Amino acid sequence: MKFNHELLNKCKEGNKEAINRALSAAGAIYRINGIFNAVIHKVTADDTVSIIKSLKTDDIEVSGYSVGQIALAALDVLNIEHYSGDDKKVHALIASKFAFLIS
């Protein structure tokens, strides 16, 4: 698969359609990027939230975090769905409010 820089650049700009495409992409790096940009740009449209919710059980890991863990934390940070589980990584992401993404 060829890496789609154009899609990721549009996500970075906050383009909701690009974010939704990334969230639905086959590659985990795209899905994670979509989640990160949904949080950064506070995208809470119903279609975007629905896709993020569908990723809660995605167990593909990148850099020690699963897509599902990132999705669970994002839903909490976006005030859509409170996380009440005991996963320490999810709690750490929630506590950070994804501030590490903002440069």
C-alpha atoms as a printed R data frame, in Angstrom:
    type eleno elety resid chain resno       x      y      z
1   ATOM     1    CA   MET     A     1   0.000  0.000  0.000
2   ATOM     2    CA   LYS     A     2   1.299  3.418 -0.940
3   ATOM     3    CA   PHE     A     3   1.426  5.893  1.953
4   ATOM     4    CA   ASN     A     4  -1.171  8.630  1.428
5   ATOM     5    CA   HIS     A     5   0.463 11.884  2.522
6   ATOM     6    CA   GLU     A     6  -2.329 13.959  0.981
7   ATOM     7    CA   LEU     A     7  -4.946 12.273  3.180
8   ATOM     8    CA   LEU     A     8  -2.882 12.803  6.328
9   ATOM     9    CA   ASN     A     9  -2.232 16.451  5.436
10  ATOM    10    CA   LYS     A    10  -5.955 17.046  4.991
11  ATOM    11    CA   CYS     A    11  -6.570 15.383  8.369
12  ATOM    12    CA   LYS     A    12  -3.981 17.680  9.931
13  ATOM    13    CA   GLU     A    13  -5.900 20.656  8.501
14  ATOM    14    CA   GLY     A    14  -9.079 19.410 10.234
15  ATOM    15    CA   ASN     A    15 -10.903 18.264  7.094
16  ATOM    16    CA   LYS     A    16 -13.756 16.147  8.480
17  ATOM    17    CA   GLU     A    17 -14.184 14.054  5.345
18  ATOM    18    CA   ALA     A    18 -10.462 13.229  5.343
19  ATOM    19    CA   ILE     A    19 -10.607 12.378  9.044
20  ATOM    20    CA   ASN     A    20 -13.511 10.009  8.385
21  ATOM    21    CA   ARG     A    21 -11.622  8.400  5.484
22  ATOM    22    CA   ALA     A    22  -8.565  7.935  7.710
23  ATOM    23    CA   LEU     A    23 -10.694  6.457 10.507
24  ATOM    24    CA   SER     A    24 -12.082  3.922  8.032
25  ATOM    25    CA   ALA     A    25  -8.774  3.089  6.340
26  ATOM    26    CA   ALA     A    26  -7.162 -0.337  6.365
27  ATOM    27    CA   GLY     A    27  -3.903  0.818  7.946
28  ATOM    28    CA   ALA     A    28  -3.760  1.337 11.711
29  ATOM    29    CA   ILE     A    29  -1.538  4.402 11.308
30  ATOM    30    CA   TYR     A    30  -4.348  6.085  9.341
31  ATOM    31    CA   ARG     A    31  -6.982  5.168 11.937
32  ATOM    32    CA   ILE     A    32  -4.807  6.488 14.780
33  ATOM    33    CA   ASN     A    33  -4.079  9.660 12.824
34  ATOM    34    CA   GLY     A    34  -7.817 10.086 12.230
35  ATOM    35    CA   ILE     A    35  -8.536  9.728 15.945
36  ATOM    36    CA   PHE     A    36  -5.770 12.161 16.889
37  ATOM    37    CA   ASN     A    37  -7.021 14.765 14.428
38  ATOM    38    CA   ALA     A    38 -10.644 14.320 15.500
39  ATOM    39    CA   VAL     A    39  -9.496 15.173 19.043
40  ATOM    40    CA   ILE     A    40  -7.220 18.063 18.008
41  ATOM    41    CA   HIS     A    41  -9.948 19.644 15.875
42  ATOM    42    CA   LYS     A    42 -12.773 18.629 18.241
43  ATOM    43    CA   VAL     A    43 -14.687 16.851 15.487
44  ATOM    44    CA   THR     A    44 -17.825 15.464 17.123
45  ATOM    45    CA   ALA     A    45 -20.080 15.001 14.107
46  ATOM    46    CA   ASP     A    46 -22.316 11.949 14.415
47  ATOM    47    CA   ASP     A    47 -20.679 10.090 11.526
48  ATOM    48    CA   THR     A    48 -17.175 10.670 12.919
49  ATOM    49    CA   VAL     A    49 -18.180  9.633 16.437
50  ATOM    50    CA   SER     A    50 -19.850  6.510 15.076
51  ATOM    51    CA   ILE     A    51 -16.639  5.459 13.335
52  ATOM    52    CA   ILE     A    52 -14.522  6.161 16.435
53  ATOM    53    CA   LYS     A    53 -16.944  4.092 18.534
54  ATOM    54    CA   SER     A    54 -16.551  1.218 16.097
55  ATOM    55    CA   LEU     A    55 -12.782  1.302 16.709
56  ATOM    56    CA   LYS     A    56 -13.020  0.703 20.477
57  ATOM    57    CA   THR     A    57 -12.321 -3.002 20.026
58  ATOM    58    CA   ASP     A    58  -9.559 -2.592 17.420
59  ATOM    59    CA   ASP     A    59  -6.589 -4.403 18.965
60  ATOM    60    CA   ILE     A    60  -3.952 -3.496 16.369
61  ATOM    61    CA   GLU     A    61  -1.043 -1.879 18.223
62  ATOM    62    CA   VAL     A    62   1.286  0.906 17.165
63  ATOM    63    CA   SER     A    63   4.005  2.102 19.556
64  ATOM    64    CA   GLY     A    64   2.527  0.195 22.492
65  ATOM    65    CA   TYR     A    65  -1.053  1.492 22.199
66  ATOM    66    CA   SER     A    66  -3.917 -0.221 20.437
67  ATOM    67    CA   VAL     A    67  -6.245  1.678 18.148
68  ATOM    68    CA   GLY     A    68  -9.015  0.707 20.582
69  ATOM    69    CA   GLN     A    69  -7.251  2.235 23.580
70  ATOM    70    CA   ILE     A    70  -6.773  5.480 21.688
71  ATOM    71    CA   ALA     A    71 -10.415  5.448 20.549
72  ATOM    72    CA   LEU     A    72 -11.679  4.904 24.121
73  ATOM    73    CA   ALA     A    73  -9.573  7.790 25.404
74  ATOM    74    CA   ALA     A    74 -10.621 10.059 22.540
75  ATOM    75    CA   LEU     A    75 -14.307  9.473 23.225
76  ATOM    76    CA   ASP     A    76 -13.751 10.459 26.855
77  ATOM    77    CA   VAL     A    77 -11.658 13.541 26.030
78  ATOM    78    CA   LEU     A    78 -14.294 14.662 23.510
79  ATOM    79    CA   ASN     A    79 -16.960 14.285 26.253
80  ATOM    80    CA   ILE     A    80 -18.871 11.719 24.243
81  ATOM    81    CA   GLU     A    81 -18.474  8.576 26.323
82  ATOM    82    CA   HIS     A    82 -16.934  8.428 29.791
83  ATOM    83    CA   TYR     A    83 -14.327  5.685 30.198
84  ATOM    84    CA   SER     A    84 -14.808  3.752 33.436
85  ATOM    85    CA   GLY     A    85 -12.506  0.815 32.753
86  ATOM    86    CA   ASP     A    86  -9.211  0.010 34.422
87  ATOM    87    CA   ASP     A    87  -6.763  0.161 31.496
88  ATOM    88    CA   LYS     A    88  -3.867  2.302 32.713
89  ATOM    89    CA   LYS     A    89  -2.849  3.312 29.201
90  ATOM    90    CA   VAL     A    90  -6.340  4.612 28.448
91  ATOM    91    CA   HIS     A    91  -6.357  6.550 31.727
92  ATOM    92    CA   ALA     A    92  -2.938  8.026 30.905
93  ATOM    93    CA   LEU     A    93  -4.176  9.202 27.504
94  ATOM    94    CA   ILE     A    94  -7.278 10.729 29.088
95  ATOM    95    CA   ALA     A    95  -5.188 12.493 31.739
96  ATOM    96    CA   SER     A    96  -2.949 13.913 29.015
97  ATOM    97    CA   LYS     A    97  -5.967 15.176 27.045
98  ATOM    98    CA   PHE     A    98  -3.758 14.366 24.060
99  ATOM    99    CA   ALA     A    99  -1.764 17.571 24.779
100 ATOM   100    CA   PHE     A   100   1.350 15.834 23.449
101 ATOM   101    CA   LEU     A   101  -0.165 16.229 19.959
102 ATOM   102    CA   ILE     A   102  -0.223 20.012 20.052
103 ATOM   103    CA   SER     A   103   3.046 21.641 19.093
